[in-house]
Amino acid sequence: MLLGLLMFAPSASRQGLVPSSDSAFLDEIEHRALRYFSENTDPETGLTRDRAPSDGSPSRAPASIAASGFALTAWCVGADRGWLNKEVATKRALALLRFVDGSVAQEHGWIYHFIGIHSGEREWRSEASTIDTALFLQGALLAREYLGNPEVSALVDKIYERIDWIWALNGGRTLSHGWQPEKGFLADRWDSYSELLGMYLLGIGAPAKSLPAESWGAWRRGPVTVFGARTYINSPALFTHQYSHAWFDFRGTHDQYADYWKNSVDATLAQREWCATLSTRFNRWSTDLWGVTASDSARGYVNWGGPEASTDSLDGTVVPCAPGGSLPFAPKECLRALRRMLEVGGARVWGRYGFADAFNPQTGWVSNDVIAIDLGITLAMVENMRTGFCWKYFMRAPETRRAFELAGFERESPRSPFNSPVLARAALGMLNLQTYSHAWDESLVKTSRGSVRNRRPGAAPCPPFEGSNPALPPGNRGDLIAPVEEPRLRTGHRATA
């Protein structure tokens, strides 16, 4: 039914859609993401909507506190790139921080996942979320370090100090996923590898009611996966390997357990190779067109990823923030994937805020929305790949340096290469080793976007399709200094609504 409408446009149209230089393309991605945060953030409260239609139509979604943390990051990146006046960035940060300090619903300092964008009240019976509060806090610390404004600094310090990390342990050794007034603490805990790295480090380095240093060793580094030549700690959805790295700089470091930077590199490249192996089922997938992480789909929101044992849930959908949020880990491979997504999907997937959240090159389905945290992780990681901006300023915070020291991080030494004991034990069969080319188990991976159960594959292949590539949609400058259609080149990056 869609096939006749989705034929490829002539090559010249595709070339007109995709910027010829990598620098111009990356400017487009960042600038359009910045536009999302500008247009979907309330000017009075500073809160940012969880999602919005990709064509710029008004959104009715509530705010999310994680989206608001990514907005703080976006204001700083935009100011540093000269796309946003630093005074405007500071004004926006202050609006949010003042409102979070005085009006946003919270419990023992932990902010509710979804909140009314005008009221700050809890929405949708959501939880006071540990991970979403941590994502907000990472953006807040970046703003404190970059903006250098005394009131911003005082508000961030106050919000950080009121968080009761010990309370969130709920009598255990690992943090709870959250708390609800109706039920108390959620049953799930942050007890195995996922996007939890940054959250635990924030707790260990906290100025008050901090986590004991021993909590860094309380969660499991597993499951370990072997895929091809890569052995690494796995969590199938790529966002779990990205979020902590948006702010914490793990490059060239390791603790007693693992090199988390290399782990994310391996996870990214393993997924690329895994997607290519599924090209007999999804004939559009390849080493140039790949990427699966939690996203919208034709049947709703899905927490998918890979490599994992089961491919039952897959339908050929690809997710731009999968390679977008992994750009620092594998720049050449991820940038090529983003370019290929734009070549294949055209203006149907490339709108006012950049890429649609997800699309299916097999069937022609395209998400109507963009999701703030998916745009946010892409924006942060594009900038980290290009300049290291977020890492540079965030790692100046004394809390982050204290956390690294207490957690036992060391700099890598060329004279004494680090070998992860976690991976070494797994290779000897002493852990629950998953080798996807040979055998699969039924482990459960918990993340902020839901749980993924590994099961045996078995689904019918989907038919191929062709995609269109009309001209770029027009943009709107808003209060950005430079319009996105003419980017200024500077010389010298869970369940959702």
NUVEX-923997 format. One record per residue (C-alpha): residue number from 1; residue in one letter; y negated, x, z. Coordinates in steps of 0.05 Angstrom, whole numbers. Last residue first. Layout:
{k->NUM	r->A	y->Y	x->X	z->Z}
...
This chain:
{k->497	r->A	y->-188	x->108	z->547}
{k->496	r->T	y->-151	x->173	z->555}
{k->495	r->A	y->-85	x->195	z->584}
{k->494	r->R	y->-73	x->265	z->596}
{k->493	r->H	y->-237	x->459	z->464}
{k->492	r->G	y->-522	x->799	z->318}
{k->491	r->T	y->-535	x->736	z->276}
{k->490	r->R	y->-535	x->661	z->289}
{k->489	r->L	y->-525	x->617	z->228}
{k->488	r->R	y->-568	x->555	z->228}
{k->487	r->P	y->-528	x->498	z->199}
{k->486	r->E	y->-560	x->458	z->142}
{k->485	r->E	y->-523	x->391	z->143}
{k->484	r->V	y->-518	x->396	z->218}
{k->483	r->P	y->-592	x->389	z->227}
{k->482	r->A	y->-624	x->445	z->269}
{k->481	r->I	y->-662	x->432	z->334}
{k->480	r->L	y->-615	x->378	z->358}
{k->479	r->D	y->-652	x->317	z->383}
{k->478	r->G	y->-618	x->270	z->335}
{k->477	r->R	y->-605	x->306	z->270}
{k->476	r->N	y->-566	x->252	z->236}
{k->475	r->G	y->-510	x->269	z->187}
{k->474	r->P	y->-491	x->246	z->118}
{k->473	r->P	y->-417	x->239	z->101}
{k->472	r->L	y->-388	x->297	z->63}
{k->471	r->A	y->-366	x->279	z->-7}
{k->470	r->P	y->-300	x->246	z->-24}
{k->469	r->N	y->-233	x->281	z->-12}
{k->468	r->S	y->-173	x->236	z->-18}
{k->467	r->G	y->-101	x->245	z->6}
{k->466	r->E	y->-33	x->238	z->-28}
{k->465	r->F	y->29	x->210	z->5}
{k->464	r->P	y->99	x->229	z->27}
{k->463	r->P	y->151	x->181	z->55}
{k->462	r->C	y->174	x->187	z->127}
{k->461	r->P	y->241	x->216	z->149}
{k->460	r->A	y->287	x->175	z->193}
{k->459	r->A	y->292	x->193	z->266}
{k->458	r->G	y->343	x->230	z->309}
{k->457	r->P	y->328	x->287	z->356}
{k->456	r->R	y->360	x->299	z->424}
{k->455	r->R	y->316	x->290	z->485}
{k->454	r->N	y->261	x->328	z->520}
{k->453	r->R	y->221	x->282	z->565}
{k->452	r->V	y->145	x->287	z->561}
{k->451	r->S	y->103	x->262	z->618}
{k->450	r->G	y->32	x->237	z->617}
{k->449	r->R	y->-37	x->262	z->597}
{k->448	r->S	y->-50	x->303	z->659}
{k->447	r->T	y->16	x->338	z->648}
{k->446	r->K	y->87	x->332	z->672}
{k->445	r->V	y->145	x->364	z->634}
{k->444	r->L	y->213	x->332	z->644}
{k->443	r->S	y->276	x->372	z->627}
{k->442	r->E	y->331	x->340	z->586}
{k->441	r->D	y->365	x->401	z->556}
{k->440	r->W	y->371	x->431	z->487}
{k->439	r->A	y->416	x->481	z->453}
{k->438	r->H	y->417	x->527	z->392}
{k->437	r->S	y->352	x->533	z->354}
{k->436	r->Y	y->315	x->503	z->412}
{k->435	r->T	y->335	x->556	z->462}
{k->434	r->Q	y->318	x->527	z->530}
{k->433	r->L	y->332	x->573	z->588}
{k->432	r->N	y->337	x->540	z->656}
{k->431	r->L	y->331	x->605	z->695}
{k->430	r->M	y->379	x->662	z->710}
{k->429	r->G	y->404	x->667	z->639}
{k->428	r->L	y->386	x->740	z->631}
{k->427	r->A	y->330	x->723	z->584}
{k->426	r->A	y->304	x->675	z->636}
{k->425	r->R	y->302	x->731	z->687}
{k->424	r->A	y->261	x->774	z->640}
{k->423	r->L	y->214	x->717	z->623}
{k->422	r->V	y->197	x->705	z->696}
{k->421	r->P	y->196	x->780	z->711}
{k->420	r->S	y->141	x->788	z->659}
{k->419	r->N	y->139	x->859	z->632}
{k->418	r->F	y->72	x->893	z->639}
{k->417	r->P	y->60	x->958	z->601}
{k->416	r->S	y->45	x->1018	z->646}
{k->415	r->R	y->4	x->1071	z->610}
{k->414	r->P	y->-32	x->1019	z->568}
{k->413	r->S	y->-55	x->987	z->633}
{k->412	r->E	y->-67	x->912	z->639}
{k->411	r->R	y->-118	x->891	z->690}
{k->410	r->E	y->-90	x->860	z->753}
{k->409	r->F	y->-89	x->789	z->780}
{k->408	r->G	y->-64	x->779	z->851}
{k->407	r->A	y->-82	x->707	z->864}
{k->406	r->L	y->-132	x->729	z->917}
{k->405	r->E	y->-168	x->776	z->868}
{k->404	r->F	y->-170	x->726	z->811}
{k->403	r->A	y->-196	x->672	z->859}
{k->402	r->R	y->-251	x->717	z->886}
{k->401	r->R	y->-274	x->733	z->815}
{k->400	r->T	y->-276	x->659	z->798}
{k->399	r->E	y->-314	x->641	z->862}
{k->398	r->P	y->-365	x->696	z->851}
{k->397	r->A	y->-384	x->664	z->784}
{k->396	r->R	y->-395	x->716	z->730}
{k->395	r->M	y->-330	x->695	z->698}
{k->394	r->F	y->-363	x->631	z->675}
{k->393	r->Y	y->-418	x->667	z->637}
{k->392	r->K	y->-377	x->714	z->594}
{k->391	r->W	y->-317	x->669	z->587}
{k->390	r->C	y->-358	x->612	z->560}
{k->389	r->F	y->-394	x->656	z->510}
{k->388	r->G	y->-335	x->697	z->484}
{k->387	r->T	y->-375	x->704	z->419}
{k->386	r->R	y->-336	x->676	z->360}
{k->385	r->M	y->-269	x->660	z->391}
{k->384	r->N	y->-302	x->634	z->454}
{k->383	r->E	y->-348	x->591	z->413}
{k->382	r->V	y->-291	x->559	z->374}
{k->381	r->M	y->-255	x->551	z->440}
{k->380	r->A	y->-311	x->513	z->474}
{k->379	r->L	y->-323	x->467	z->415}
{k->378	r->T	y->-249	x->453	z->405}
{k->377	r->I	y->-239	x->438	z->478}
{k->376	r->G	y->-298	x->391	z->478}
{k->375	r->L	y->-278	x->353	z->414}
{k->374	r->D	y->-210	x->339	z->445}
{k->373	r->I	y->-242	x->323	z->512}
{k->372	r->A	y->-290	x->273	z->480}
{k->371	r->I	y->-240	x->234	z->439}
{k->370	r->V	y->-256	x->215	z->367}
{k->369	r->D	y->-240	x->147	z->341}
{k->368	r->N	y->-216	x->108	z->281}
{k->367	r->S	y->-153	x->149	z->277}
{k->366	r->V	y->-128	x->161	z->206}
{k->365	r->W	y->-64	x->133	z->175}
{k->364	r->G	y->-50	x->156	z->104}
{k->363	r->T	y->25	x->154	z->111}
{k->362	r->Q	y->50	x->226	z->106}
{k->361	r->P	y->-18	x->259	z->118}
{k->360	r->N	y->-21	x->226	z->186}
{k->359	r->F	y->-87	x->232	z->222}
{k->358	r->A	y->-113	x->252	z->291}
{k->357	r->D	y->-177	x->253	z->333}
{k->356	r->A	y->-222	x->246	z->272}
{k->355	r->F	y->-251	x->314	z->253}
{k->354	r->G	y->-325	x->326	z->259}
{k->353	r->Y	y->-372	x->282	z->299}
{k->352	r->R	y->-403	x->244	z->241}
{k->351	r->G	y->-341	x->245	z->200}
{k->350	r->W	y->-284	x->286	z->173}
{k->349	r->V	y->-216	x->251	z->171}
{k->348	r->R	y->-232	x->202	z->114}
{k->347	r->A	y->-281	x->253	z->87}
{k->346	r->G	y->-224	x->297	z->63}
{k->345	r->G	y->-154	x->292	z->93}
{k->344	r->V	y->-118	x->346	z->53}
{k->343	r->E	y->-174	x->397	z->46}
{k->342	r->L	y->-200	x->383	z->116}
{k->341	r->M	y->-131	x->392	z->147}
{k->340	r->R	y->-122	x->455	z->105}
{k->339	r->R	y->-187	x->484	z->132}
{k->338	r->L	y->-165	x->469	z->203}
{k->337	r->A	y->-97	x->500	z->191}
{k->336	r->R	y->-128	x->563	z->161}
{k->335	r->L	y->-173	x->569	z->222}
{k->334	r->C	y->-112	x->564	z->267}
{k->333	r->E	y->-72	x->618	z->231}
{k->332	r->K	y->-128	x->668	z->225}
{k->331	r->P	y->-154	x->659	z->296}
{k->330	r->A	y->-88	x->659	z->334}
{k->329	r->F	y->-103	x->656	z->409}
{k->328	r->P	y->-178	x->648	z->403}
{k->327	r->L	y->-170	x->588	z->356}
{k->326	r->S	y->-122	x->549	z->402}
{k->325	r->G	y->-168	x->490	z->416}
{k->324	r->G	y->-179	x->479	z->342}
{k->323	r->P	y->-105	x->489	z->324}
{k->322	r->A	y->-85	x->430	z->368}
{k->321	r->C	y->-154	x->399	z->366}
{k->320	r->P	y->-141	x->378	z->294}
{k->319	r->V	y->-81	x->334	z->310}
{k->318	r->V	y->-26	x->323	z->258}
{k->317	r->T	y->14	x->259	z->251}
{k->316	r->G	y->81	x->265	z->215}
{k->315	r->D	y->117	x->211	z->255}
{k->314	r->L	y->140	x->249	z->317}
{k->313	r->S	y->168	x->209	z->375}
{k->312	r->D	y->241	x->225	z->361}
{k->311	r->T	y->230	x->299	z->351}
{k->310	r->S	y->270	x->318	z->413}
{k->309	r->A	y->285	x->387	z->437}
{k->308	r->E	y->214	x->413	z->443}
{k->307	r->P	y->171	x->461	z->405}
{k->306	r->G	y->128	x->423	z->411}
{k->305	r->G	y->77	x->368	z->424}
{k->304	r->W	y->69	x->295	z->440}
{k->303	r->N	y->31	x->256	z->491}
{k->302	r->V	y->20	x->193	z->450}
{k->301	r->Y	y->-39	x->144	z->449}
{k->300	r->G	y->-26	x->83	z->406}
{k->299	r->R	y->24	x->64	z->352}
{k->298	r->A	y->-13	x->93	z->292}
{k->297	r->S	y->-29	x->154	z->334}
{k->296	r->D	y->-83	x->178	z->382}
{k->295	r->S	y->-73	x->246	z->414}
{k->294	r->A	y->-33	x->292	z->459}
{k->293	r->T	y->-17	x->355	z->420}
{k->292	r->V	y->12	x->370	z->352}
{k->291	r->G	y->-13	x->421	z->301}
{k->290	r->W	y->8	x->439	z->231}
{k->289	r->L	y->-16	x->447	z->160}
{k->288	r->D	y->-17	x->521	z->137}
{k->287	r->T	y->51	x->541	z->165}
{k->286	r->S	y->76	x->476	z->134}
{k->285	r->W	y->75	x->401	z->145}
{k->284	r->R	y->61	x->358	z->85}
{k->283	r->N	y->135	x->346	z->71}
{k->282	r->F	y->148	x->315	z->139}
{k->281	r->R	y->223	x->312	z->144}
{k->280	r->T	y->240	x->375	z->104}
{k->279	r->S	y->175	x->404	z->132}
{k->278	r->L	y->203	x->404	z->202}
{k->277	r->T	y->214	x->479	z->203}
{k->276	r->A	y->140	x->488	z->189}
{k->275	r->C	y->123	x->450	z->252}
{k->274	r->W	y->166	x->498	z->292}
{k->273	r->E	y->131	x->559	z->263}
{k->272	r->R	y->62	x->532	z->281}
{k->271	r->Q	y->88	x->511	z->349}
{k->270	r->A	y->115	x->581	z->362}
{k->269	r->L	y->48	x->610	z->341}
{k->268	r->T	y->10	x->569	z->393}
{k->267	r->A	y->60	x->579	z->449}
{k->266	r->D	y->63	x->654	z->436}
{k->265	r->V	y->-13	x->661	z->439}
{k->264	r->S	y->-14	x->617	z->501}
{k->263	r->N	y->37	x->662	z->535}
{k->262	r->K	y->-1	x->724	z->514}
{k->261	r->W	y->-61	x->697	z->552}
{k->260	r->Y	y->-19	x->677	z->612}
{k->259	r->D	y->11	x->746	z->622}
{k->258	r->A	y->63	x->728	z->674}
{k->257	r->Y	y->92	x->730	z->744}
{k->256	r->Q	y->59	x->785	z->786}
{k->255	r->D	y->-9	x->768	z->757}
{k->254	r->H	y->-32	x->788	z->688}
{k->253	r->T	y->-97	x->810	z->655}
{k->252	r->G	y->-120	x->834	z->587}
{k->251	r->R	y->-148	x->767	z->567}
{k->250	r->F	y->-144	x->715	z->622}
{k->249	r->D	y->-217	x->694	z->616}
{k->248	r->F	y->-225	x->629	z->654}
{k->247	r->W	y->-270	x->579	z->618}
{k->246	r->A	y->-235	x->549	z->558}
{k->245	r->H	y->-172	x->586	z->579}
{k->244	r->S	y->-155	x->534	z->632}
{k->243	r->Y	y->-155	x->480	z->579}
{k->242	r->Q	y->-114	x->514	z->524}
{k->241	r->H	y->-40	x->520	z->540}
{k->240	r->T	y->-36	x->449	z->567}
{k->239	r->F	y->-74	x->426	z->505}
{k->238	r->L	y->-16	x->450	z->462}
{k->237	r->A	y->30	x->393	z->483}
{k->236	r->P	y->101	x->422	z->492}
{k->235	r->S	y->95	x->458	z->558}
{k->234	r->N	y->131	x->524	z->552}
{k->233	r->I	y->134	x->590	z->589}
{k->232	r->Y	y->148	x->642	z->534}
{k->231	r->T	y->200	x->677	z->492}
{k->230	r->R	y->182	x->687	z->419}
{k->229	r->A	y->226	x->718	z->365}
{k->228	r->G	y->251	x->650	z->340}
{k->227	r->F	y->237	x->599	z->394}
{k->226	r->V	y->260	x->618	z->464}
{k->225	r->T	y->232	x->572	z->517}
{k->224	r->V	y->221	x->582	z->592}
{k->223	r->P	y->214	x->518	z->632}
{k->222	r->G	y->179	x->542	z->672}
{k->221	r->R	y->132	x->581	z->717}
{k->220	r->R	y->142	x->537	z->778}
{k->219	r->W	y->86	x->522	z->826}
{k->218	r->A	y->80	x->550	z->896}
{k->217	r->G	y->59	x->621	z->876}
{k->216	r->W	y->-15	x->605	z->869}
{k->215	r->S	y->-10	x->563	z->932}
{k->214	r->E	y->0	x->627	z->972}
{k->213	r->A	y->-74	x->642	z->966}
{k->212	r->P	y->-87	x->584	z->1013}
{k->211	r->L	y->-127	x->528	z->980}
{k->210	r->S	y->-200	x->522	z->1000}
{k->209	r->K	y->-233	x->475	z->1048}
{k->208	r->A	y->-299	x->510	z->1033}
{k->207	r->P	y->-326	x->562	z->983}
{k->206	r->A	y->-269	x->551	z->934}
{k->205	r->G	y->-234	x->612	z->904}
{k->204	r->I	y->-164	x->587	z->918}
{k->203	r->G	y->-182	x->516	z->895}
{k->202	r->L	y->-217	x->539	z->832}
{k->201	r->L	y->-156	x->583	z->816}
{k->200	r->Y	y->-110	x->524	z->827}
{k->199	r->M	y->-150	x->480	z->779}
{k->198	r->G	y->-156	x->534	z->726}
{k->197	r->L	y->-81	x->546	z->721}
{k->196	r->L	y->-61	x->472	z->723}
{k->195	r->E	y->-62	x->460	z->648}
{k->194	r->S	y->14	x->463	z->650}
{k->193	r->Y	y->67	x->504	z->687}
{k->192	r->S	y->103	x->467	z->742}
{k->191	r->D	y->87	x->436	z->810}
{k->190	r->W	y->23	x->397	z->799}
{k->189	r->R	y->50	x->337	z->836}
{k->188	r->D	y->70	x->267	z->816}
{k->187	r->A	y->78	x->214	z->869}
{k->186	r->L	y->6	x->191	z->868}
{k->185	r->F	y->-29	x->192	z->935}
{k->184	r->G	y->-52	x->126	z->966}
{k->183	r->K	y->-28	x->62	z->935}
{k->182	r->E	y->-87	x->13	z->930}
{k->181	r->P	y->-143	x->64	z->942}
{k->180	r->Q	y->-114	x->111	z->889}
{k->179	r->W	y->-103	x->186	z->897}
{k->178	r->G	y->-91	x->243	z->849}
{k->177	r->H	y->-43	x->289	z->813}
{k->176	r->S	y->-23	x->318	z->881}
{k->175	r->L	y->-32	x->392	z->893}
{k->174	r->T	y->26	x->437	z->912}
{k->173	r->R	y->51	x->463	z->979}
{k->172	r->G	y->58	x->395	z->1012}
{k->171	r->G	y->23	x->356	z->1067}
{k->170	r->N	y->-19	x->316	z->1019}
{k->169	r->L	y->-41	x->378	z->981}
{k->168	r->A	y->-104	x->339	z->962}
{k->167	r->W	y->-128	x->341	z->1034}
{k->166	r->I	y->-125	x->417	z->1033}
{k->165	r->W	y->-170	x->419	z->971}
{k->164	r->D	y->-225	x->379	z->1003}
{k->163	r->I	y->-281	x->380	z->952}
{k->162	r->R	y->-349	x->377	z->987}
{k->161	r->E	y->-364	x->451	z->974}
{k->160	r->Y	y->-360	x->444	z->898}
{k->159	r->I	y->-409	x->386	z->895}
{k->158	r->K	y->-458	x->422	z->940}
{k->157	r->D	y->-453	x->488	z->902}
{k->156	r->V	y->-463	x->452	z->836}
{k->155	r->L	y->-524	x->416	z->864}
{k->154	r->A	y->-555	x->480	z->891}
{k->153	r->S	y->-544	x->518	z->826}
{k->152	r->V	y->-573	x->463	z->783}
{k->151	r->E	y->-633	x->460	z->830}
{k->150	r->P	y->-644	x->535	z->825}
{k->149	r->N	y->-638	x->538	z->749}
{k->148	r->G	y->-600	x->598	z->722}
{k->147	r->L	y->-578	x->560	z->661}
{k->146	r->Y	y->-517	x->603	z->646}
{k->145	r->E	y->-485	x->612	z->714}
{k->144	r->R	y->-497	x->542	z->739}
{k->143	r->A	y->-478	x->511	z->673}
{k->142	r->L	y->-412	x->549	z->672}
{k->141	r->L	y->-398	x->527	z->743}
{k->140	r->A	y->-411	x->455	z->723}
{k->139	r->G	y->-364	x->459	z->663}
{k->138	r->Q	y->-309	x->486	z->707}
{k->137	r->L	y->-324	x->432	z->759}
{k->136	r->F	y->-315	x->376	z->708}
{k->135	r->L	y->-247	x->404	z->688}
{k->134	r->A	y->-228	x->409	z->761}
{k->133	r->T	y->-249	x->337	z->775}
{k->132	r->D	y->-205	x->317	z->716}
{k->131	r->I	y->-146	x->356	z->744}
{k->130	r->T	y->-151	x->328	z->815}
{k->129	r->S	y->-163	x->256	z->795}
{k->128	r->A	y->-188	x->202	z->841}
{k->127	r->E	y->-143	x->153	z->805}
{k->126	r->S	y->-161	x->98	z->755}
{k->125	r->R	y->-162	x->25	z->773}
{k->124	r->W	y->-193	x->13	z->704}
{k->123	r->E	y->-262	x->39	z->724}
{k->122	r->R	y->-289	x->71	z->788}
{k->121	r->E	y->-364	x->64	z->797}
{k->120	r->G	y->-415	x->112	z->767}
{k->119	r->S	y->-459	x->53	z->751}
{k->118	r->H	y->-486	x->67	z->681}
{k->117	r->I	y->-426	x->103	z->649}
{k->116	r->G	y->-377	x->66	z->692}
{k->115	r->I	y->-323	x->114	z->715}
{k->114	r->F	y->-256	x->138	z->691}
{k->113	r->H	y->-218	x->195	z->725}
{k->112	r->Y	y->-247	x->183	z->794}
{k->111	r->I	y->-280	x->243	z->828}
{k->110	r->W	y->-247	x->285	z->882}
{k->109	r->G	y->-297	x->303	z->936}
{k->108	r->H	y->-257	x->273	z->993}
{k->107	r->E	y->-254	x->209	z->951}
{k->106	r->Q	y->-305	x->199	z->896}
{k->105	r->A	y->-348	x->145	z->863}
{k->104	r->V	y->-409	x->173	z->828}
{k->103	r->S	y->-477	x->159	z->859}
{k->102	r->G	y->-508	x->216	z->897}
{k->101	r->D	y->-479	x->283	z->876}
{k->100	r->V	y->-451	x->259	z->810}
{k->99	r->F	y->-519	x->228	z->793}
{k->98	r->R	y->-557	x->291	z->811}
{k->97	r->L	y->-508	x->333	z->772}
{k->96	r->L	y->-511	x->290	z->710}
{k->95	r->A	y->-587	x->285	z->705}
{k->94	r->L	y->-593	x->359	z->723}
{k->93	r->A	y->-548	x->380	z->666}
{k->92	r->R	y->-587	x->338	z->617}
{k->91	r->K	y->-654	x->368	z->639}
{k->90	r->T	y->-625	x->439	z->636}
{k->89	r->A	y->-600	x->429	z->566}
{k->88	r->V	y->-667	x->400	z->546}
{k->87	r->E	y->-702	x->461	z->575}
{k->86	r->K	y->-654	x->506	z->539}
{k->85	r->N	y->-675	x->474	z->474}
{k->84	r->L	y->-614	x->454	z->433}
{k->83	r->W	y->-589	x->483	z->368}
{k->82	r->G	y->-609	x->554	z->386}
{k->81	r->R	y->-538	x->578	z->393}
{k->80	r->D	y->-546	x->592	z->467}
{k->79	r->A	y->-575	x->522	z->478}
{k->78	r->G	y->-518	x->489	z->441}
{k->77	r->V	y->-465	x->528	z->479}
{k->76	r->C	y->-498	x->510	z->546}
{k->75	r->W	y->-505	x->436	z->528}
{k->74	r->A	y->-433	x->434	z->503}
{k->73	r->T	y->-406	x->463	z->568}
{k->72	r->L	y->-442	x->410	z->608}
{k->71	r->A	y->-414	x->358	z->560}
{k->70	r->F	y->-344	x->387	z->572}
{k->69	r->G	y->-353	x->370	z->645}
{k->68	r->S	y->-376	x->300	z->627}
{k->67	r->A	y->-314	x->290	z->586}
{k->66	r->A	y->-273	x->309	z->647}
{k->65	r->I	y->-311	x->258	z->689}
{k->64	r->S	y->-295	x->203	z->641}
{k->63	r->A	y->-345	x->152	z->619}
{k->62	r->P	y->-324	x->82	z->601}
{k->61	r->A	y->-309	x->62	z->529}
{k->60	r->R	y->-354	x->12	z->495}
{k->59	r->S	y->-375	x->59	z->439}
{k->58	r->P	y->-430	x->45	z->390}
{k->57	r->S	y->-415	x->63	z->317}
{k->56	r->G	y->-420	x->137	z->301}
{k->55	r->D	y->-368	x->137	z->245}
{k->54	r->S	y->-316	x->169	z->290}
{k->53	r->P	y->-315	x->110	z->337}
{k->52	r->A	y->-324	x->134	z->409}
{k->51	r->R	y->-285	x->165	z->466}
{k->50	r->D	y->-288	x->182	z->540}
{k->49	r->R	y->-362	x->167	z->545}
{k->48	r->T	y->-406	x->220	z->576}
{k->47	r->L	y->-444	x->215	z->642}
{k->46	r->G	y->-515	x->243	z->647}
{k->45	r->T	y->-536	x->184	z->690}
{k->44	r->E	y->-603	x->170	z->658}
{k->43	r->P	y->-594	x->198	z->588}
{k->42	r->D	y->-524	x->167	z->581}
{k->41	r->T	y->-481	x->213	z->539}
{k->40	r->N	y->-450	x->188	z->475}
{k->39	r->E	y->-503	x->211	z->425}
{k->38	r->S	y->-515	x->281	z->451}
{k->37	r->F	y->-441	x->293	z->467}
{k->36	r->Y	y->-420	x->271	z->397}
{k->35	r->R	y->-475	x->313	z->365}
{k->34	r->L	y->-449	x->374	z->400}
{k->33	r->A	y->-382	x->362	z->367}
{k->32	r->R	y->-418	x->358	z->300}
{k->31	r->H	y->-452	x->424	z->313}
{k->30	r->E	y->-389	x->460	z->335}
{k->29	r->I	y->-347	x->439	z->275}
{k->28	r->E	y->-404	x->450	z->225}
{k->27	r->D	y->-419	x->519	z->253}
{k->26	r->L	y->-346	x->536	z->247}
{k->25	r->F	y->-347	x->517	z->174}
{k->24	r->A	y->-410	x->557	z->161}
{k->23	r->S	y->-381	x->619	z->193}
{k->22	r->D	y->-315	x->611	z->156}
{k->21	r->S	y->-352	x->612	z->90}
{k->20	r->S	y->-342	x->566	z->31}
{k->19	r->P	y->-355	x->502	z->70}
{k->18	r->V	y->-300	x->450	z->55}
{k->17	r->L	y->-327	x->386	z->25}
{k->16	r->G	y->-356	x->415	z->-39}
{k->15	r->Q	y->-291	x->451	z->-52}
{k->14	r->R	y->-253	x->387	z->-45}
{k->13	r->S	y->-300	x->352	z->-93}
{k->12	r->A	y->-292	x->409	z->-144}
{k->11	r->S	y->-216	x->403	z->-140}
{k->10	r->P	y->-216	x->332	z->-165}
{k->9	r->A	y->-201	x->277	z->-114}
{k->8	r->F	y->-131	x->270	z->-87}
{k->7	r->M	y->-101	x->201	z->-89}
{k->6	r->L	y->-108	x->159	z->-26}
{k->5	r->L	y->-125	x->90	z->-52}
{k->4	r->G	y->-62	x->82	z->-94}
{k->3	r->L	y->-19	x->104	z->-36}
{k->2	r->L	y->-48	x->58	z->15}
{k->1	r->M	y->0	x->0	z->0}
